[in-house]
């Protein structure tokens, strides 16, 4: 049975072929992005103009979702903050929080500072240049750690997962988000509608700027989570895949 047009191939076959091509694109781009840590100067301008505009709705969604967990007047860390879009949305939607943006790229942080200055929230936003594998931050200093679209850049994710657990206060959580192009088609349609973008464009962005669900179930992310020793769960929210990390403190014993 044909499901559209005059094509000689059923819809499920076409979707499978597209996903196979996008999978190859994703593997190539993840390999390149893990090799090059941070976004260089020229690419930083392009990233700000293109990528952040396409995924702006994700920052709104994540910020609004995080507000109830963050509470009032707390410290929040944005790992891989990029040009500061999520940090600004957090301050805008969640009230008087102090948000620290961490990124390894000096070029990106220059753009983030300009965006912070224009936002009107400069006094509640800070920037730190540093490597997420070894964050230059004290233990137990953040109520919440957030990260969007950074995990696919990370060379040794198990180290980043441990670092997220280390900087969290008791009762805090880290939410690490990535796009997954291999989400079910119904999830793709819902995401495309929410983002007000064509479904194929959203899938393409997810392939260029994300990790497939398979990486969390049996791939290198699943292995890294297991090695990290953190307490975690993986949740699927349409095309967004979310890792939730909680601090696992040593249990005190008395003799």
C-alpha positions as CSV (number, residue, x, y, z in Angstrom):
1,X,0.0,0.0,0.0
2,X,1.4,3.4,-1.0
3,X,1.0,6.1,1.6
4,X,1.8,9.3,-0.4
5,X,2.0,10.6,-3.9
6,X,3.1,8.4,-6.8
7,X,6.2,7.1,-5.2
8,X,7.0,3.4,-5.7
9,X,8.3,3.1,-2.1
10,X,6.1,3.0,1.0
11,X,6.5,5.7,3.6
12,X,8.3,3.5,6.2
13,X,11.0,2.6,3.6
14,X,11.6,6.3,2.8
15,X,11.9,7.1,6.5
16,X,14.3,4.3,7.0
17,X,16.6,5.5,4.2
18,X,16.5,9.1,5.5
19,X,17.4,7.9,9.0
20,X,20.2,5.8,7.6
21,X,21.7,8.9,5.8
22,X,21.2,11.1,8.8
23,X,22.9,8.5,11.0
24,X,26.0,8.6,8.8
25,X,26.0,12.4,8.9
26,X,25.6,12.3,12.7
27,X,28.5,9.9,13.2
28,X,30.7,12.1,11.0
29,X,29.8,15.3,12.8
30,X,30.1,13.9,16.3
31,X,33.5,12.5,15.4
32,X,34.6,15.9,14.2
33,X,33.1,17.9,17.0
34,X,34.6,15.6,19.7
35,X,38.0,16.2,18.1
36,X,37.8,20.0,18.0
37,X,37.0,21.1,21.6
38,X,35.3,24.5,21.6
39,X,34.0,26.6,18.7
40,X,36.7,28.8,17.0
41,X,36.3,32.5,16.3
42,X,34.9,32.3,12.7
43,X,32.5,29.4,13.5
44,X,31.3,31.2,16.6
45,X,29.7,33.9,14.5
46,X,28.0,31.4,12.3
47,X,26.8,29.4,15.3
48,X,25.2,32.4,16.8
49,X,23.4,33.4,13.6
50,X,22.2,29.9,12.5
51,X,22.2,27.2,15.1
52,X,20.9,29.2,18.0
53,X,18.0,30.6,15.9
54,X,16.9,27.2,14.9
55,X,17.0,25.8,18.5
56,X,15.8,28.9,20.3
57,X,12.6,27.1,21.3
58,X,14.6,24.4,23.1
59,X,16.1,27.1,25.4
60,X,12.7,28.3,26.2
61,X,11.4,24.8,26.9
62,X,14.4,23.9,29.1
63,X,14.3,27.1,31.1
64,X,10.6,26.8,31.8
65,X,11.0,23.2,32.8
66,X,13.8,24.0,35.2
67,X,12.1,26.8,37.1
68,X,10.2,24.6,39.4
69,X,13.3,22.6,40.3
70,X,15.6,25.6,40.8
71,X,13.4,27.3,43.4
72,X,14.2,30.9,44.5
73,X,17.5,32.7,44.6
74,X,19.8,29.8,43.8
75,X,23.0,29.3,41.8
76,X,22.7,27.6,38.5
77,X,25.4,26.3,36.1
78,X,25.0,26.3,32.3
79,X,27.7,23.9,31.0
80,X,28.7,24.6,27.4
81,X,26.8,27.9,27.6
82,X,27.7,29.0,24.0
83,X,26.5,32.5,23.3
84,X,24.4,32.6,26.5
85,X,20.9,32.0,25.1
86,X,19.9,29.5,27.8
87,X,21.5,31.5,30.6
88,X,19.5,34.5,29.7
89,X,16.2,32.5,29.4
90,X,16.8,31.1,32.8
91,X,17.2,34.5,34.3
92,X,14.1,35.7,32.4
93,X,11.8,32.9,33.3
94,X,13.0,31.8,36.7
95,X,13.4,35.1,38.5
96,X,16.4,36.3,40.6
97,X,18.7,33.3,40.1
98,X,22.5,33.7,39.7
99,X,23.5,31.8,36.5
100,X,27.1,30.9,35.7
101,X,27.9,30.1,32.1
102,X,30.9,27.8,31.5
103,X,32.4,27.3,28.1
104,X,35.9,26.3,26.8
105,X,35.8,28.7,23.8
106,X,37.0,32.2,24.4
107,X,35.4,33.4,21.1
108,X,32.0,32.1,22.1
109,X,32.3,33.7,25.6
110,X,33.0,37.1,24.0
111,X,29.6,36.8,22.2
112,X,27.9,35.6,25.4
113,X,29.2,38.7,27.3
114,X,27.7,41.0,24.6
115,X,24.4,39.2,24.8
116,X,24.5,39.3,28.6
117,X,25.1,43.1,28.5
118,X,22.2,43.6,26.1
119,X,19.8,41.4,28.2
120,X,19.5,43.7,31.2
121,X,20.4,40.9,33.6
122,X,24.1,41.4,33.6
123,X,24.4,41.6,37.4
124,X,22.9,38.1,37.8
125,X,24.9,36.4,35.0
126,X,28.5,35.3,35.2
127,X,30.9,33.7,32.7
128,X,33.8,31.2,33.3
129,X,36.2,29.9,30.7
130,X,36.9,26.3,31.5
131,X,36.9,22.7,30.5
132,X,33.8,20.7,31.4
133,X,36.1,17.7,32.0
134,X,37.7,19.5,34.9
135,X,35.5,22.5,35.9
136,X,37.3,25.3,37.8
137,X,34.5,25.4,40.3
138,X,34.1,24.4,44.0
139,X,32.4,21.3,45.2
140,X,28.6,21.4,46.1
141,X,28.0,25.0,44.9
142,X,25.1,24.7,42.5
143,X,21.5,23.9,43.0
144,X,21.2,22.9,39.4
145,X,23.4,22.1,36.4
146,X,22.0,22.4,32.9
147,X,23.5,21.6,29.5
148,X,22.0,21.8,26.1
149,X,23.7,20.6,22.9
150,X,27.1,20.2,24.5
151,X,27.4,16.4,25.2
152,X,28.1,15.5,21.5
153,X,31.2,17.8,21.7
154,X,32.6,16.0,24.8
155,X,35.6,13.6,24.4
156,X,35.4,11.8,27.8
157,X,31.7,12.1,28.9
158,X,32.2,10.0,32.0
159,X,34.5,12.7,33.4
160,X,31.9,15.4,32.7
161,X,29.2,13.3,34.4
162,X,31.4,13.0,37.5
163,X,32.1,16.7,37.5
164,X,28.4,17.5,37.3
165,X,27.8,15.3,40.4
166,X,30.7,17.0,42.2
167,X,29.5,20.6,41.8
168,X,25.9,19.8,42.8
169,X,24.6,20.6,46.2
170,X,22.7,18.0,48.2
171,X,19.2,17.6,46.5
172,X,20.4,19.2,43.3
173,X,20.2,17.8,39.8
174,X,22.0,18.1,36.5
175,X,19.8,18.0,33.4
176,X,21.8,17.3,30.2
177,X,19.9,17.6,27.0
178,X,20.6,16.6,23.4
179,X,18.5,16.4,20.2
180,X,18.0,12.8,18.9
181,X,17.2,12.6,15.2
182,X,16.1,8.9,15.6
183,X,13.1,9.7,17.7
184,X,9.8,8.2,16.5
185,X,8.1,10.1,13.7
186,X,5.2,11.2,15.9
187,X,7.8,12.8,18.3
188,X,9.4,14.5,15.3
189,X,6.1,15.9,14.2
190,X,5.3,17.3,17.7
191,X,8.8,18.8,18.0
192,X,8.5,20.4,14.5
193,X,5.2,21.9,15.4
194,X,6.4,23.2,18.7
195,X,9.5,24.7,17.0
196,X,7.5,26.0,14.1
197,X,10.0,24.5,11.7
198,X,9.7,21.9,8.9
199,X,10.1,18.3,10.3
200,X,13.1,17.5,8.0
201,X,14.9,20.7,9.0
202,X,14.5,19.7,12.7
203,X,15.8,16.2,12.0
204,X,18.7,17.6,10.1
205,X,19.6,20.0,12.9
206,X,19.4,17.0,15.3
207,X,21.7,15.0,13.2
208,X,24.3,17.8,13.0
209,X,23.9,18.9,16.6
210,X,22.9,16.0,18.7
211,X,23.2,12.3,19.6
212,X,20.9,9.4,18.7
213,X,18.8,7.6,21.3
214,X,20.8,4.5,20.5
215,X,23.9,6.2,22.0
216,X,22.1,6.2,25.4
217,X,20.8,2.6,25.3
218,X,23.8,0.7,24.0
219,X,26.4,3.2,22.7
220,X,29.3,5.2,24.1
221,X,27.0,7.4,26.3
222,X,25.5,4.4,28.0
223,X,29.0,3.1,28.7
224,X,30.2,6.4,30.0
225,X,27.2,6.7,32.4
226,X,28.0,3.3,33.7
227,X,31.6,4.1,34.3
228,X,31.0,7.5,35.8
229,X,29.6,6.1,39.1
230,X,26.9,8.9,39.2
231,X,23.2,8.3,40.0
232,X,21.4,8.9,36.7
233,X,18.3,8.3,34.6
234,X,17.6,8.8,30.9
235,X,14.3,10.4,29.7
236,X,12.9,10.9,26.2
237,X,10.9,14.1,25.7
238,X,9.9,14.0,22.0
239,X,13.1,14.7,20.1
240,X,15.0,15.8,23.2
241,X,16.9,13.2,25.2
242,X,17.6,14.2,28.8
243,X,20.0,12.7,31.3
244,X,19.2,13.5,34.9
245,X,22.2,13.2,37.3
246,X,22.0,13.4,41.1
247,X,25.0,13.6,43.4
248,X,26.0,10.3,45.0
249,X,27.7,11.2,48.3
250,X,29.7,8.7,50.3
251,X,27.6,7.2,53.2
252,X,28.9,8.1,56.6
253,X,29.2,5.2,59.0
254,X,29.7,5.3,62.7
255,X,31.5,2.7,64.8
